[in-house]
Amino acid sequence: MRGRKPKPTKLKILQGTFRPDRHTGAEADPDVVLPDPPKSLNKVAKAKWLELTRELYSCGLLTTLDVDALENYCVLYARWLKAEEDISKNGLIYQTPSGAWVQTPFVGISNRTLDIMNKIRTDFGMTPVARTRARATPPKKKGEDNPFAQFKK
């Protein structure tokens, strides 16, 4: 596919670049949710999940379609942390039986997980640059859409 990736309509509206004449109307509009952590997460990943879901939900950035991506991020975070712990304990390099010095495999694991985590962070607006590009709004409470909600029976 050529060119830039298309931006979601909500992001265009938040950035002030939305143009109704170019809007197709064929875009998913999932609900903002605050999901429970998946059972597959280990202790470290679950703690990260709980930390991030609160923040993303309060900004209106966590929808039903984002749960898998966030789960992936939390799994990668736990993997990265484990790799960094091994590097701290054993160092960046080690000597092979033949006497050659080589980089520990955990450096590659750490670097690769950071790359993927940074891509996911950008998608969720969790980097300074990503935050300057979009202004998210918190999720609406029930009745906020209805101007007559204050006149309930």
C-alpha positions in Angstrom: 0.0 0.0 0.0 1.4 3.4 -0.9 1.3 6.6 1.1 0.6 7.3 4.7 -1.6 5.1 6.8 -5.1 6.5 7.1 -6.0 8.2 10.4 -9.2 7.3 12.3 -11.9 9.9 12.1 -11.8 10.6 15.8 -8.2 11.4 15.6 -8.8 13.8 12.7 -11.5 15.5 14.7 -9.3 15.8 17.8 -6.4 17.2 15.6 -8.8 19.6 13.8 -8.1 18.1 10.4 -11.5 16.4 9.8 -13.2 17.3 6.5 -16.8 16.1 6.1 -16.4 16.2 2.3 -13.7 13.5 2.5 -15.4 11.3 5.2 -16.7 8.0 4.0 -18.7 7.1 7.1 -17.5 3.5 6.8 -15.5 3.3 10.0 -15.9 1.3 13.2 -16.9 3.2 16.3 -16.2 0.8 19.2 -17.3 1.6 22.8 -14.8 2.9 25.3 -14.3 0.2 28.0 -12.4 -0.5 31.2 -11.8 -4.3 30.8 -10.6 -6.8 33.4 -7.1 -8.1 32.8 -6.9 -11.3 30.7 -6.2 -14.5 32.7 -3.2 -15.3 30.5 -1.1 -12.4 31.9 1.6 -13.2 34.4 2.0 -11.1 37.6 4.2 -8.4 36.1 2.1 -8.1 32.9 -1.1 -7.9 35.0 0.3 -5.0 37.1 1.2 -3.1 33.9 -2.3 -3.8 32.5 -4.0 -2.4 35.6 -1.7 0.7 35.4 -2.3 1.4 31.7 -6.0 0.6 31.5 -6.9 3.2 34.1 -4.9 5.9 32.3 -6.1 5.0 28.8 -9.7 4.7 29.9 -9.7 8.1 31.6 -8.4 9.6 28.3 -11.1 7.8 26.3 -8.4 5.8 24.4 -9.3 2.2 25.3 -12.0 0.6 23.3 -13.2 -3.0 22.9 -11.0 -3.4 19.8 -7.8 -2.3 21.6 -7.8 -5.0 24.3 -5.7 -7.5 22.3 -3.1 -4.8 21.4 -2.8 -3.8 25.0 -2.5 -7.4 26.2 0.4 -7.8 23.7 2.0 -4.7 25.1 1.8 -6.0 28.6 3.2 -9.4 27.7 6.1 -7.7 25.9 6.7 -5.4 28.9 7.1 -8.4 31.2 9.4 -10.1 28.7 11.5 -6.9 28.3 11.7 -6.6 32.1 12.9 -10.2 32.4 15.6 -9.7 29.8 16.8 -6.5 31.5 17.0 -8.3 34.8 19.2 -11.0 33.2 21.4 -8.3 31.6 21.8 -6.5 34.9 22.7 -9.8 36.6 25.0 -11.3 34.0 26.2 -8.4 31.9 25.8 -7.6 28.2 28.5 -10.0 26.9 29.9 -13.4 27.9 32.8 -15.5 26.9 32.2 -18.7 24.9 34.0 -21.9 25.6 36.3 -21.1 22.6 37.3 -17.8 24.2 35.3 -15.4 22.0 33.3 -12.6 23.6 29.7 -12.4 22.3 26.6 -10.4 23.1 24.1 -12.2 25.4 20.8 -13.2 23.7 18.9 -11.1 26.2 20.2 -7.9 24.6 18.5 -8.9 21.3 15.3 -9.9 23.2 15.3 -6.6 25.0 15.9 -4.5 21.9 13.3 -6.3 19.8 10.6 -6.1 22.5 11.4 -2.4 22.9 10.9 -1.8 19.2 7.5 -3.5 19.2 6.5 -1.8 22.5 7.3 1.6 21.0 5.1 0.9 18.0 2.2 -0.1 20.3 2.9 2.9 22.6 2.6 5.3 19.6 -0.7 3.7 18.5 -2.1 4.3 22.0 -0.7 7.9 22.3 1.7 6.9 25.1 4.6 8.9 23.8 5.2 12.6 24.0 5.1 13.0 20.2 2.0 10.9 19.9 0.2 13.0 22.6 1.0 16.3 20.8 -0.7 14.9 17.7 -4.0 14.1 19.3 -6.2 15.4 22.2 -8.3 12.7 23.6 -11.5 13.3 25.6 -12.7 11.2 28.5 -15.5 8.8 28.0 -19.0 10.1 28.4 -21.1 9.2 31.3 -24.6 7.8 30.8 -27.1 10.5 30.0 -24.5 13.1 28.8 -25.7 12.7 25.3 -29.3 13.4 26.3 -30.0 17.1 27.0 -33.2 16.0 28.8 -31.4 13.6 31.2 -31.7 16.1 34.1 -35.5 15.8 33.9 -35.8 12.1 34.7 -38.8 10.9 36.6 
